[in-house]
Amino acid sequence: MTYYCCFDQKGNIIARCQTKEDINVLKKMGRPIMEIKEMKKEESVVCSLTGSPSDYNEDY
């Protein structure tokens, strides 16, 4: 499973998403996504162990 980290213009992580569709939803909601990086497999394991990527998106 692939997860993505979304960053703002200052380089701060603002969301972790599972699909590109999730990223598009956040953009439509007005989140200032400036950069998107695919997470490495070892990083994405943390998402699958801690729950849904949307758990990191408080307003999603």
Residue pairs with C-beta under 8 A, 6 or more apart in sequence:
1 18
1 44
1 48
2 18
2 38
2 39
2 44
3 16
3 17
3 18
3 38
3 39
3 43
3 44
3 47
3 53
4 16
4 17
4 18
4 20
4 23
4 36
4 37
4 38
4 39
5 13
5 15
5 16
5 36
5 37
5 39
6 13
6 14
6 15
6 16
6 17
6 23
6 26
6 31
6 33
6 35
6 36
7 13
7 14
7 33
7 34
7 35
7 36
7 37
8 14
8 32
8 33
8 34
9 32
9 34
11 35
14 31
14 32
14 33
15 23
15 26
15 31
15 33
15 53
15 56
15 57
15 60
16 39
16 47
16 53
16 56
16 57
17 23
17 26
17 53
17 54
17 57
18 47
18 52
18 53
22 53
22 54
22 60
23 33
23 36
25 60
26 33
26 57
26 60
27 33
29 59
29 60
39 47
47 53
47 56
54 60
